[in-house]
């Protein structure tokens, strides 16, 4: 079997597994993800005084 065939087969199997695994889960919307990330960032900044964008 050629390497390309194997990769293609692997990709399709992996995709099917992911679809079967996650198709019945309700994934959060972009807005929900952004809100939760903002909450997490606020929490980190409040607790550790860490602010993004400063590389030191």
mmCIF file of the N, C-alpha and C atoms, coordinates in Angstrom:
data_MODEL
# 
_entry.id   MODEL 
# 
loop_
_atom_site.group_PDB 
_atom_site.id 
_atom_site.type_symbol 
_atom_site.label_atom_id 
_atom_site.label_alt_id 
_atom_site.label_comp_id 
_atom_site.label_asym_id 
_atom_site.label_entity_id 
_atom_site.label_seq_id 
_atom_site.pdbx_PDB_ins_code 
_atom_site.Cartn_x 
_atom_site.Cartn_y 
_atom_site.Cartn_z 
_atom_site.occupancy 
_atom_site.B_iso_or_equiv 
_atom_site.pdbx_formal_charge 
_atom_site.auth_seq_id 
_atom_site.auth_comp_id 
_atom_site.auth_asym_id 
_atom_site.auth_atom_id 
_atom_site.pdbx_PDB_model_num 
ATOM 1   N N  . UNK A 1 1  ? 0.850   -1.189 0.000  1.00 0.00 ? 1  UNK A N  1 
ATOM 2   C CA . UNK A 1 1  ? 0.000   0.000  0.000  1.00 0.00 ? 1  UNK A CA 1 
ATOM 3   C C  . UNK A 1 1  ? 0.890   1.246  0.000  1.00 0.00 ? 1  UNK A C  1 
ATOM 4   N N  . UNK A 1 2  ? 0.541   2.195  -0.843 1.00 0.00 ? 2  UNK A N  1 
ATOM 5   C CA . UNK A 1 2  ? 1.324   3.428  -0.907 1.00 0.00 ? 2  UNK A CA 1 
ATOM 6   C C  . UNK A 1 2  ? 1.045   4.287  0.319  1.00 0.00 ? 2  UNK A C  1 
ATOM 7   N N  . UNK A 1 3  ? 1.988   5.130  0.614  1.00 0.00 ? 3  UNK A N  1 
ATOM 8   C CA . UNK A 1 3  ? 1.864   5.997  1.785  1.00 0.00 ? 3  UNK A CA 1 
ATOM 9   C C  . UNK A 1 3  ? 0.668   6.935  1.659  1.00 0.00 ? 3  UNK A C  1 
ATOM 10  N N  . UNK A 1 4  ? 0.440   7.481  0.444  1.00 0.00 ? 4  UNK A N  1 
ATOM 11  C CA . UNK A 1 4  ? -0.683  8.402  0.251  1.00 0.00 ? 4  UNK A CA 1 
ATOM 12  C C  . UNK A 1 4  ? -2.014  7.704  0.521  1.00 0.00 ? 4  UNK A C  1 
ATOM 13  N N  . UNK A 1 5  ? -2.130  6.463  0.053  1.00 0.00 ? 5  UNK A N  1 
ATOM 14  C CA . UNK A 1 5  ? -3.371  5.710  0.271  1.00 0.00 ? 5  UNK A CA 1 
ATOM 15  C C  . UNK A 1 5  ? -3.607  5.512  1.764  1.00 0.00 ? 5  UNK A C  1 
ATOM 16  N N  . UNK A 1 6  ? -2.538  5.189  2.466  1.00 0.00 ? 6  UNK A N  1 
ATOM 17  C CA . UNK A 1 6  ? -2.654  4.965  3.902  1.00 0.00 ? 6  UNK A CA 1 
ATOM 18  C C  . UNK A 1 6  ? -3.100  6.243  4.605  1.00 0.00 ? 6  UNK A C  1 
ATOM 19  N N  . UNK A 1 7  ? -2.471  7.365  4.249  1.00 0.00 ? 7  UNK A N  1 
ATOM 20  C CA . UNK A 1 7  ? -2.829  8.636  4.878  1.00 0.00 ? 7  UNK A CA 1 
ATOM 21  C C  . UNK A 1 7  ? -4.280  8.995  4.611  1.00 0.00 ? 7  UNK A C  1 
ATOM 22  N N  . UNK A 1 8  ? -4.718  8.774  3.373  1.00 0.00 ? 8  UNK A N  1 
ATOM 23  C CA . UNK A 1 8  ? -6.098  9.089  3.009  1.00 0.00 ? 8  UNK A CA 1 
ATOM 24  C C  . UNK A 1 8  ? -7.069  8.217  3.806  1.00 0.00 ? 8  UNK A C  1 
ATOM 25  N N  . UNK A 1 9  ? -6.759  6.929  3.890  1.00 0.00 ? 9  UNK A N  1 
ATOM 26  C CA . UNK A 1 9  ? -7.606  6.002  4.638  1.00 0.00 ? 9  UNK A CA 1 
ATOM 27  C C  . UNK A 1 9  ? -7.630  6.399  6.117  1.00 0.00 ? 9  UNK A C  1 
ATOM 28  N N  . UNK A 1 10 ? -6.461  6.726  6.646  1.00 0.00 ? 10 UNK A N  1 
ATOM 29  C CA . UNK A 1 10 ? -6.362  7.109  8.052  1.00 0.00 ? 10 UNK A CA 1 
ATOM 30  C C  . UNK A 1 10 ? -7.191  8.359  8.314  1.00 0.00 ? 10 UNK A C  1 
ATOM 31  N N  . UNK A 1 11 ? -7.080  9.354  7.416  1.00 0.00 ? 11 UNK A N  1 
ATOM 32  C CA . UNK A 1 11 ? -7.844  10.594 7.569  1.00 0.00 ? 11 UNK A CA 1 
ATOM 33  C C  . UNK A 1 11 ? -9.338  10.324 7.572  1.00 0.00 ? 11 UNK A C  1 
ATOM 34  N N  . UNK A 1 12 ? -9.802  9.488  6.645  1.00 0.00 ? 12 UNK A N  1 
ATOM 35  C CA . UNK A 1 12 ? -11.244 9.241  6.558  1.00 0.00 ? 12 UNK A CA 1 
ATOM 36  C C  . UNK A 1 12 ? -11.743 8.477  7.782  1.00 0.00 ? 12 UNK A C  1 
ATOM 37  N N  . UNK A 1 13 ? -10.967 7.526  8.249  1.00 0.00 ? 13 UNK A N  1 
ATOM 38  C CA . UNK A 1 13 ? -11.357 6.777  9.450  1.00 0.00 ? 13 UNK A CA 1 
ATOM 39  C C  . UNK A 1 13 ? -11.386 7.713  10.650 1.00 0.00 ? 13 UNK A C  1 
ATOM 40  N N  . UNK A 1 14 ? -10.359 8.534  10.766 1.00 0.00 ? 14 UNK A N  1 
ATOM 41  C CA . UNK A 1 14 ? -10.277 9.476  11.878 1.00 0.00 ? 14 UNK A CA 1 
ATOM 42  C C  . UNK A 1 14 ? -11.456 10.444 11.850 1.00 0.00 ? 14 UNK A C  1 
ATOM 43  N N  . UNK A 1 15 ? -11.790 10.931 10.655 1.00 0.00 ? 15 UNK A N  1 
ATOM 44  C CA . UNK A 1 15 ? -12.919 11.852 10.505 1.00 0.00 ? 15 UNK A CA 1 
ATOM 45  C C  . UNK A 1 15 ? -14.217 11.185 10.943 1.00 0.00 ? 15 UNK A C  1 
ATOM 46  N N  . UNK A 1 16 ? -14.418 9.938  10.534 1.00 0.00 ? 16 UNK A N  1 
ATOM 47  C CA . UNK A 1 16 ? -15.629 9.206  10.918 1.00 0.00 ? 16 UNK A CA 1 
ATOM 48  C C  . UNK A 1 16 ? -15.707 9.034  12.431 1.00 0.00 ? 16 UNK A C  1 
ATOM 49  N N  . UNK A 1 17 ? -14.582 8.708  13.040 1.00 0.00 ? 17 UNK A N  1 
ATOM 50  C CA . UNK A 1 17 ? -14.557 8.522  14.495 1.00 0.00 ? 17 UNK A CA 1 
ATOM 51  C C  . UNK A 1 17 ? -14.909 9.830  15.196 1.00 0.00 ? 17 UNK A C  1 
ATOM 52  N N  . UNK A 1 18 ? -14.325 10.918 14.715 1.00 0.00 ? 18 UNK A N  1 
ATOM 53  C CA . UNK A 1 18 ? -14.604 12.222 15.317 1.00 0.00 ? 18 UNK A CA 1 
ATOM 54  C C  . UNK A 1 18 ? -16.075 12.583 15.152 1.00 0.00 ? 18 UNK A C  1 
ATOM 55  N N  . UNK A 1 19 ? -16.614 12.350 13.957 1.00 0.00 ? 19 UNK A N  1 
ATOM 56  C CA . UNK A 1 19 ? -18.027 12.656 13.715 1.00 0.00 ? 19 UNK A CA 1 
ATOM 57  C C  . UNK A 1 19 ? -18.921 11.835 14.635 1.00 0.00 ? 19 UNK A C  1 
ATOM 58  N N  . UNK A 1 20 ? -18.630 10.547 14.757 1.00 0.00 ? 20 UNK A N  1 
ATOM 59  C CA . UNK A 1 20 ? -19.452 9.683  15.605 1.00 0.00 ? 20 UNK A CA 1 
ATOM 60  C C  . UNK A 1 20 ? -19.342 10.108 17.069 1.00 0.00 ? 20 UNK A C  1 
ATOM 61  N N  . UNK A 1 21 ? -18.145 10.516 17.467 1.00 0.00 ? 21 UNK A N  1 
ATOM 62  C CA . UNK A 1 21 ? -17.922 10.875 18.862 1.00 0.00 ? 21 UNK A CA 1 
ATOM 63  C C  . UNK A 1 21 ? -18.603 12.180 19.215 1.00 0.00 ? 21 UNK A C  1 
ATOM 64  N N  . UNK A 1 22 ? -18.511 13.151 18.310 1.00 0.00 ? 22 UNK A N  1 
ATOM 65  C CA . UNK A 1 22 ? -18.953 14.499 18.646 1.00 0.00 ? 22 UNK A CA 1 
ATOM 66  C C  . UNK A 1 22 ? -20.291 14.899 18.043 1.00 0.00 ? 22 UNK A C  1 
ATOM 67  N N  . UNK A 1 23 ? -20.859 14.060 17.193 1.00 0.00 ? 23 UNK A N  1 
ATOM 68  C CA . UNK A 1 23 ? -22.099 14.457 16.521 1.00 0.00 ? 23 UNK A CA 1 
ATOM 69  C C  . UNK A 1 23 ? -23.254 14.617 17.511 1.00 0.00 ? 23 UNK A C  1 
ATOM 70  N N  . UNK A 1 24 ? -23.227 13.852 18.606 1.00 0.00 ? 24 UNK A N  1 
ATOM 71  C CA . UNK A 1 24 ? -24.335 13.939 19.557 1.00 0.00 ? 24 UNK A CA 1 
ATOM 72  C C  . UNK A 1 24 ? -24.073 14.957 20.664 1.00 0.00 ? 24 UNK A C  1 
ATOM 73  N N  . UNK A 1 25 ? -22.904 15.588 20.650 1.00 0.00 ? 25 UNK A N  1 
ATOM 74  C CA . UNK A 1 25 ? -22.630 16.628 21.630 1.00 0.00 ? 25 UNK A CA 1 
ATOM 75  C C  . UNK A 1 25 ? -23.049 17.970 21.061 1.00 0.00 ? 25 UNK A C  1 
ATOM 76  N N  . UNK A 1 26 ? -23.557 18.836 21.910 1.00 0.00 ? 26 UNK A N  1 
ATOM 77  C CA . UNK A 1 26 ? -23.843 20.189 21.450 1.00 0.00 ? 26 UNK A CA 1 
ATOM 78  C C  . UNK A 1 26 ? -22.596 21.031 21.680 1.00 0.00 ? 26 UNK A C  1 
ATOM 79  N N  . UNK A 1 27 ? -22.005 21.465 20.584 1.00 0.00 ? 27 UNK A N  1 
ATOM 80  C CA . UNK A 1 27 ? -20.786 22.250 20.694 1.00 0.00 ? 27 UNK A CA 1 
ATOM 81  C C  . UNK A 1 27 ? -21.140 23.697 21.003 1.00 0.00 ? 27 UNK A C  1 
ATOM 82  N N  . UNK A 1 28 ? -20.321 24.364 21.813 1.00 0.00 ? 28 UNK A N  1 
ATOM 83  C CA . UNK A 1 28 ? -20.610 25.755 22.148 1.00 0.00 ? 28 UNK A CA 1 
ATOM 84  C C  . UNK A 1 28 ? -20.442 26.656 20.934 1.00 0.00 ? 28 UNK A C  1 
ATOM 85  N N  . UNK A 1 29 ? -21.192 27.728 20.921 1.00 0.00 ? 29 UNK A N  1 
ATOM 86  C CA . UNK A 1 29 ? -21.080 28.683 19.821 1.00 0.00 ? 29 UNK A CA 1 
ATOM 87  C C  . UNK A 1 29 ? -19.815 29.514 19.989 1.00 0.00 ? 29 UNK A C  1 
ATOM 88  N N  . UNK A 1 30 ? -19.460 30.236 18.926 1.00 0.00 ? 30 UNK A N  1 
ATOM 89  C CA . UNK A 1 30 ? -18.283 31.105 18.969 1.00 0.00 ? 30 UNK A CA 1 
ATOM 90  C C  . UNK A 1 30 ? -18.420 32.117 20.105 1.00 0.00 ? 30 UNK A C  1 
ATOM 91  N N  . UNK A 1 31 ? -19.624 32.675 20.256 1.00 0.00 ? 31 UNK A N  1 
ATOM 92  C CA . UNK A 1 31 ? -19.840 33.678 21.296 1.00 0.00 ? 31 UNK A CA 1 
ATOM 93  C C  . UNK A 1 31 ? -19.611 33.089 22.687 1.00 0.00 ? 31 UNK A C  1 
ATOM 94  N N  . UNK A 1 32 ? -20.109 31.880 22.909 1.00 0.00 ? 32 UNK A N  1 
ATOM 95  C CA . UNK A 1 32 ? -19.931 31.242 24.218 1.00 0.00 ? 32 UNK A CA 1 
ATOM 96  C C  . UNK A 1 32 ? -18.455 30.983 24.496 1.00 0.00 ? 32 UNK A C  1 
ATOM 97  N N  . UNK A 1 33 ? -17.720 30.577 23.465 1.00 0.00 ? 33 UNK A N  1 
ATOM 98  C CA . UNK A 1 33 ? -16.288 30.325 23.630 1.00 0.00 ? 33 UNK A CA 1 
ATOM 99  C C  . UNK A 1 33 ? -15.576 31.629 23.979 1.00 0.00 ? 33 UNK A C  1 
ATOM 100 N N  . UNK A 1 34 ? -15.911 32.710 23.265 1.00 0.00 ? 34 UNK A N  1 
ATOM 101 C CA . UNK A 1 34 ? -15.267 33.999 23.516 1.00 0.00 ? 34 UNK A CA 1 
ATOM 102 C C  . UNK A 1 34 ? -15.575 34.500 24.922 1.00 0.00 ? 34 UNK A C  1 
ATOM 103 N N  . UNK A 1 35 ? -16.824 34.341 25.356 1.00 0.00 ? 35 UNK A N  1 
ATOM 104 C CA . UNK A 1 35 ? -17.212 34.780 26.699 1.00 0.00 ? 35 UNK A CA 1 
ATOM 105 C C  . UNK A 1 35 ? -16.447 33.992 27.758 1.00 0.00 ? 35 UNK A C  1 
ATOM 106 N N  . UNK A 1 36 ? -16.366 32.680 27.587 1.00 0.00 ? 36 UNK A N  1 
ATOM 107 C CA . UNK A 1 36 ? -15.676 31.868 28.588 1.00 0.00 ? 36 UNK A CA 1 
ATOM 108 C C  . UNK A 1 36 ? -14.180 32.164 28.591 1.00 0.00 ? 36 UNK A C  1 
ATOM 109 N N  . UNK A 1 37 ? -13.603 32.436 27.411 1.00 0.00 ? 37 UNK A N  1 
ATOM 110 C CA . UNK A 1 37 ? -12.181 32.785 27.362 1.00 0.00 ? 37 UNK A CA 1 
ATOM 111 C C  . UNK A 1 37 ? -11.938 34.127 28.042 1.00 0.00 ? 37 UNK A C  1 
ATOM 112 N N  . UNK A 1 38 ? -12.847 35.077 27.829 1.00 0.00 ? 38 UNK A N  1 
ATOM 113 C CA . UNK A 1 38 ? -12.703 36.389 28.479 1.00 0.00 ? 38 UNK A CA 1 
ATOM 114 C C  . UNK A 1 38 ? -12.785 36.234 29.992 1.00 0.00 ? 38 UNK A C  1 
ATOM 115 N N  . UNK A 1 39 ? -13.722 35.421 30.468 1.00 0.00 ? 39 UNK A N  1 
ATOM 116 C CA . UNK A 1 39 ? -13.836 35.175 31.909 1.00 0.00 ? 39 UNK A CA 1 
ATOM 117 C C  . UNK A 1 39 ? -12.544 34.570 32.446 1.00 0.00 ? 39 UNK A C  1 
ATOM 118 N N  . UNK A 1 40 ? -11.990 33.614 31.702 1.00 0.00 ? 40 UNK A N  1 
ATOM 119 C CA . UNK A 1 40 ? -10.761 32.961 32.128 1.00 0.00 ? 40 UNK A CA 1 
ATOM 120 C C  . UNK A 1 40 ? -9.612  33.967 32.177 1.00 0.00 ? 40 UNK A C  1 
ATOM 121 N N  . UNK A 1 41 ? -9.513  34.816 31.159 1.00 0.00 ? 41 UNK A N  1 
ATOM 122 C CA . UNK A 1 41 ? -8.452  35.823 31.130 1.00 0.00 ? 41 UNK A CA 1 
ATOM 123 C C  . UNK A 1 41 ? -8.600  36.803 32.293 1.00 0.00 ? 41 UNK A C  1 
ATOM 124 N N  . UNK A 1 42 ? -9.832  37.236 32.555 1.00 0.00 ? 42 UNK A N  1 
ATOM 125 C CA . UNK A 1 42 ? -10.072 38.148 33.676 1.00 0.00 ? 42 UNK A CA 1 
ATOM 126 C C  . UNK A 1 42 ? -9.666  37.497 34.990 1.00 0.00 ? 42 UNK A C  1 
ATOM 127 N N  . UNK A 1 43 ? -9.986  36.227 35.125 1.00 0.00 ? 43 UNK A N  1 
ATOM 128 C CA . UNK A 1 43 ? -9.656  35.476 36.333 1.00 0.00 ? 43 UNK A CA 1 
ATOM 129 C C  . UNK A 1 43 ? -8.143  35.385 36.513 1.00 0.00 ? 43 UNK A C  1 
ATOM 130 N N  . UNK A 1 44 ? -7.440  35.075 35.423 1.00 0.00 ? 44 UNK A N  1 
ATOM 131 C CA . UNK A 1 44 ? -5.979  34.965 35.484 1.00 0.00 ? 44 UNK A CA 1 
ATOM 132 C C  . UNK A 1 44 ? -5.365  36.317 35.848 1.00 0.00 ? 44 UNK A C  1 
ATOM 133 N N  . UNK A 1 45 ? -5.831  37.379 35.199 1.00 0.00 ? 45 UNK A N  1 
ATOM 134 C CA . UNK A 1 45 ? -5.285  38.711 35.464 1.00 0.00 ? 45 UNK A CA 1 
ATOM 135 C C  . UNK A 1 45 ? -5.538  39.125 36.908 1.00 0.00 ? 45 UNK A C  1 
ATOM 136 N N  . UNK A 1 46 ? -6.726  38.818 37.422 1.00 0.00 ? 46 UNK A N  1 
ATOM 137 C CA . UNK A 1 46 ? -7.073  39.202 38.788 1.00 0.00 ? 46 UNK A CA 1 
ATOM 138 C C  . UNK A 1 46 ? -6.219  38.443 39.802 1.00 0.00 ? 46 UNK A C  1 
ATOM 139 N N  . UNK A 1 47 ? -5.971  37.166 39.532 1.00 0.00 ? 47 UNK A N  1 
ATOM 140 C CA . UNK A 1 47 ? -5.269  36.339 40.509 1.00 0.00 ? 47 UNK A CA 1 
ATOM 141 C C  . UNK A 1 47 ? -3.755  36.432 40.430 1.00 0.00 ? 47 UNK A C  1 
ATOM 142 N N  . UNK A 1 48 ? -3.230  36.622 39.234 1.00 0.00 ? 48 UNK A N  1 
ATOM 143 C CA . UNK A 1 48 ? -1.785  36.514 39.069 1.00 0.00 ? 48 UNK A CA 1 
ATOM 144 C C  . UNK A 1 48 ? -1.136  37.789 38.553 1.00 0.00 ? 48 UNK A C  1 
ATOM 145 N N  . UNK A 1 49 ? -1.934  38.776 38.241 1.00 0.00 ? 49 UNK A N  1 
ATOM 146 C CA . UNK A 1 49 ? -1.377  40.000 37.707 1.00 0.00 ? 49 UNK A CA 1 
ATOM 147 C C  . UNK A 1 49 ? -0.709  39.801 36.360 1.00 0.00 ? 49 UNK A C  1 
ATOM 148 N N  . UNK A 1 50 ? -1.112  38.770 35.643 1.00 0.00 ? 50 UNK A N  1 
ATOM 149 C CA . UNK A 1 50 ? -0.526  38.480 34.338 1.00 0.00 ? 50 UNK A CA 1 
ATOM 150 C C  . UNK A 1 50 ? -1.362  39.138 33.271 1.00 0.00 ? 50 UNK A C  1 
ATOM 151 N N  . UNK A 1 51 ? -0.719  39.903 32.401 1.00 0.00 ? 51 UNK A N  1 
ATOM 152 C CA . UNK A 1 51 ? -1.464  40.529 31.316 1.00 0.00 ? 51 UNK A CA 1 
ATOM 153 C C  . UNK A 1 51 ? -0.892  40.084 29.984 1.00 0.00 ? 51 UNK A C  1 
ATOM 154 N N  . UNK A 1 52 ? -1.747  39.739 29.044 1.00 0.00 ? 52 UNK A N  1 
ATOM 155 C CA . UNK A 1 52 ? -1.274  39.283 27.741 1.00 0.00 ? 52 UNK A CA 1 
ATOM 156 C C  . UNK A 1 52 ? -0.625  40.418 26.967 1.00 0.00 ? 52 UNK A C  1 
ATOM 157 N N  . UNK A 1 53 ? 0.302   40.073 26.093 1.00 0.00 ? 53 UNK A N  1 
ATOM 158 C CA . UNK A 1 53 ? 0.937   41.065 25.247 1.00 0.00 ? 53 UNK A CA 1 
ATOM 159 C C  . UNK A 1 53 ? 2.240   41.590 25.810 1.00 0.00 ? 53 UNK A C  1 
ATOM 160 N N  . UNK A 1 54 ? 2.582   41.213 27.023 1.00 0.00 ? 54 UNK A N  1 
ATOM 161 C CA . UNK A 1 54 ? 3.855   41.640 27.601 1.00 0.00 ? 54 UNK A CA 1 
ATOM 162 C C  . UNK A 1 54 ? 4.762   40.417 27.688 1.00 0.00 ? 54 UNK A C  1 
ATOM 163 N N  . UNK A 1 55 ? 5.802   40.427 26.869 1.00 0.00 ? 55 UNK A N  1 
ATOM 164 C CA . UNK A 1 55 ? 6.719   39.278 26.845 1.00 0.00 ? 55 UNK A CA 1 
ATOM 165 C C  . UNK A 1 55 ? 7.948   39.603 27.676 1.00 0.00 ? 55 UNK A C  1 
ATOM 166 N N  . UNK A 1 56 ? 7.973   39.127 28.899 1.00 0.00 ? 56 UNK A N  1 
ATOM 167 C CA . UNK A 1 56 ? 9.137   39.341 29.755 1.00 0.00 ? 56 UNK A CA 1 
ATOM 168 C C  . UNK A 1 56 ? 9.385   38.127 30.608 1.00 0.00 ? 56 UNK A C  1 
# 
